[in-house]
Amino acid sequence: MLRYEICSNRELSYLMEAHDALSGAIAKRAGFKGLWASGLSIACSLGYRDANEASWNQLVDVVERIVDSTELPVLVDGDGGFGNFNNGRLLARKLRQRGAAGIALEDSCFPKMNSFVGDRHPLADIDEFSGRLRAVKDKVADESVLVARIEALIAGHGMDKAILRANAYAAAGADAILIHSRKSTADESSRSRVPGRTAYLS
């Protein structure tokens, strides 16, 4: 279902944020058909900063509770995968075992920094991050949606750099591309076109 909603459906779909079983249940009762398990919200609900202070084990446990309480498809914010390609592959496999419908990975360095804190965030090497995406895709194949989140605009680079990364990540197997922005308007989105993939500007 989530693969169709994100990758095939041409109509606008909404995922509601959930950070625990209760917020997931509220979102379901409000009529949402899918959920976004926010890394920021999950970390804060556990009393941590959004800087990979909460472990991937804790993230997986929370996601399992959300899935159990709602039975809705859940797209999980996996930050950068909590390390290298092996960590990303392990995280994706564990999330799939707990019932998650997909994972979003961002091209940040480990440990990550919240996108809205500070300037000039360091980005992962394109080839290295593409390897992370391929490793995850190889592990979960068609069982999970894989979203590549691009932090180039957050890091102070332009849209051209973001599109360069988007094309590389699409080639690495990402099902959808999310170009992250701090701006409150979608003016930049007119240039966010990635052949063969769904591209979003957030």
C-alpha positions as CSV (number, residue, x, y, z in Angstrom):
1,M,0.0,0.0,0.0
2,L,2.7,2.5,1.0
3,R,4.7,1.7,-2.1
4,Y,1.6,2.6,-4.2
5,E,0.8,5.7,-2.3
6,I,4.3,7.1,-2.5
7,C,5.6,5.9,-5.8
8,S,2.6,5.3,-8.1
9,N,-0.4,7.4,-7.1
10,R,-0.5,10.7,-9.0
11,E,-2.8,12.2,-6.4
12,L,-1.5,14.0,-3.3
13,S,-1.4,11.7,-0.3
14,Y,-0.7,12.6,3.3
15,L,1.3,10.8,6.0
16,M,0.7,11.9,9.6
17,E,3.6,12.2,12.0
18,A,3.6,9.6,14.9
19,H,6.2,9.2,17.6
20,D,4.5,6.6,19.8
21,A,1.6,4.2,19.9
22,L,-0.8,6.8,21.2
23,S,-0.1,9.4,18.5
24,G,-0.3,6.7,15.9
25,A,-3.7,5.7,17.2
26,I,-4.9,9.3,17.2
27,A,-3.8,9.8,13.6
28,K,-5.6,6.6,12.5
29,R,-8.8,7.8,14.3
30,A,-8.4,11.1,12.4
31,G,-8.6,9.3,9.1
32,F,-5.0,9.2,8.0
33,K,-4.1,6.1,5.9
34,G,-0.3,6.2,6.5
35,L,2.2,7.4,9.1
36,W,5.6,9.1,9.2
37,A,7.7,8.0,12.2
38,S,9.7,11.1,12.8
39,G,13.2,10.7,14.1
40,L,13.1,14.2,15.7
41,S,9.8,13.4,17.5
42,I,10.8,10.0,18.6
43,A,14.1,11.2,20.0
44,C,12.3,14.1,21.9
45,S,9.7,11.7,23.3
46,L,12.5,9.6,24.7
47,G,14.2,12.7,26.2
48,Y,17.1,12.9,23.7
49,R,18.3,15.5,21.1
50,D,17.8,14.9,17.4
51,A,21.5,14.0,17.0
52,N,21.5,10.2,17.0
53,E,21.5,10.1,20.8
54,A,18.6,7.6,20.7
55,S,19.9,4.3,19.4
56,W,18.6,2.4,16.4
57,N,17.3,-0.3,18.8
58,Q,15.1,2.3,20.5
59,L,13.8,3.6,17.2
60,V,12.9,0.1,16.1
61,D,11.1,-0.6,19.3
62,V,9.0,2.5,19.1
63,V,8.1,1.8,15.4
64,E,7.0,-1.7,16.4
65,R,4.6,-0.2,18.9
66,I,3.2,2.3,16.4
67,V,2.7,-0.5,13.8
68,D,1.0,-2.8,16.4
69,S,-1.4,0.0,17.6
70,T,-2.5,1.2,14.2
71,E,-1.9,-1.5,11.6
72,L,-1.2,1.4,9.2
73,P,1.7,1.5,6.8
74,V,4.6,3.4,8.5
75,L,7.4,5.2,6.7
76,V,10.3,5.6,9.2
77,D,12.8,8.4,9.4
78,G,16.0,6.4,9.6
79,D,18.3,9.5,9.8
80,G,21.5,8.5,7.9
81,G,21.2,4.8,8.8
82,F,23.1,5.1,12.0
83,G,26.5,4.6,10.4
84,N,27.9,3.0,7.3
85,F,26.2,0.8,4.7
86,N,26.2,-2.2,7.1
87,N,24.4,-0.2,9.8
88,G,21.8,1.0,7.3
89,R,21.2,-2.5,6.0
90,L,20.7,-3.8,9.5
91,L,18.4,-1.0,10.4
92,A,16.2,-1.5,7.3
93,R,16.0,-5.3,7.9
94,K,15.0,-4.8,11.6
95,L,12.4,-2.3,10.7
96,R,10.9,-4.6,8.1
97,Q,10.8,-7.4,10.6
98,R,8.9,-5.1,13.0
99,G,6.3,-4.2,10.3
100,A,7.5,-0.9,8.9
101,A,6.5,-0.2,5.3
102,G,9.5,1.8,4.4
103,I,12.5,3.8,5.4
104,A,13.8,7.3,4.6
105,L,17.6,7.8,4.7
106,E,19.3,11.2,4.6
107,D,22.7,12.0,3.2
108,S,24.1,13.4,6.4
109,C,27.2,12.3,8.3
110,F,27.0,10.2,11.4
111,P,26.2,11.4,14.0
112,K,23.6,13.6,12.4
113,M,22.7,17.1,13.5
114,N,19.1,18.4,13.3
115,S,18.5,20.1,10.0
116,F,17.3,23.3,11.6
117,V,20.3,23.8,13.9
118,G,23.3,25.6,12.7
119,D,24.6,26.1,9.2
120,R,26.8,24.3,6.7
121,H,26.1,20.8,7.7
122,P,28.6,18.3,6.4
123,L,27.2,15.9,3.8
124,A,28.0,12.3,3.1
125,D,30.1,11.6,0.0
126,I,27.7,10.9,-2.9
127,D,29.3,7.5,-3.8
128,E,29.4,6.4,-0.2
129,F,25.8,7.3,0.4
130,S,24.8,5.7,-2.9
131,G,26.4,2.5,-1.6
132,R,24.3,2.8,1.6
133,L,21.2,3.0,-0.5
134,R,22.2,0.0,-2.7
135,A,22.9,-2.0,0.4
136,V,19.5,-1.3,1.9
137,K,17.8,-1.9,-1.4
138,D,19.6,-5.3,-1.8
139,K,18.4,-6.2,1.7
140,V,14.7,-5.3,1.6
141,A,14.3,-5.4,-2.2
142,D,10.6,-4.9,-3.0
143,E,9.4,-5.4,0.6
144,S,10.0,-1.8,1.7
145,V,9.9,1.7,0.2
146,L,13.3,3.4,0.2
147,V,13.3,7.2,0.2
148,A,16.5,9.1,-0.3
149,R,16.4,12.4,1.6
150,I,18.8,15.1,0.3
151,E,20.3,17.7,2.7
152,A,22.1,19.7,0.1
153,L,19.9,22.8,0.5
154,I,20.2,22.5,4.3
155,A,24.0,22.4,4.0
156,G,24.0,25.7,2.0
157,H,24.4,24.2,-1.5
158,G,22.2,25.1,-4.4
159,M,19.5,23.1,-6.2
160,D,22.0,22.0,-8.9
161,K,23.9,20.1,-6.2
162,A,20.7,18.7,-4.9
163,I,19.6,17.4,-8.3
164,L,23.1,16.0,-8.9
165,R,22.7,13.9,-5.7
166,A,19.1,13.1,-6.6
167,N,20.1,11.5,-9.9
168,A,22.8,9.5,-8.2
169,Y,20.5,8.2,-5.5
170,A,17.8,7.3,-8.1
171,A,20.4,5.3,-9.9
172,A,21.3,3.6,-6.7
173,G,17.7,2.3,-6.3
174,A,15.8,4.9,-4.3
175,D,12.1,4.6,-4.9
176,A,11.4,8.3,-4.1
177,I,13.5,11.4,-3.6
178,L,12.9,14.0,-0.8
179,I,14.8,17.3,-1.2
180,H,14.8,18.9,2.2
181,S,14.5,22.7,2.5
182,R,14.2,25.2,5.3
183,K,12.1,27.5,3.2
184,S,8.5,28.0,4.0
185,T,7.5,28.1,0.3
186,A,7.8,25.6,-2.5
187,D,9.5,28.0,-4.9
188,E,12.5,25.8,-5.4
189,S,10.3,22.7,-6.2
190,S,9.8,23.8,-9.8
191,R,13.4,22.7,-10.5
192,S,13.2,19.4,-8.6
193,R,12.8,16.9,-11.4
194,V,14.4,13.5,-11.3
195,P,13.8,11.2,-14.3
196,G,12.0,8.0,-13.4
197,R,11.4,8.8,-9.7
198,T,9.0,10.7,-7.5
199,A,10.6,13.9,-6.3
200,Y,9.4,16.0,-3.3
201,L,10.6,19.2,-1.8
202,S,9.9,19.5,1.9
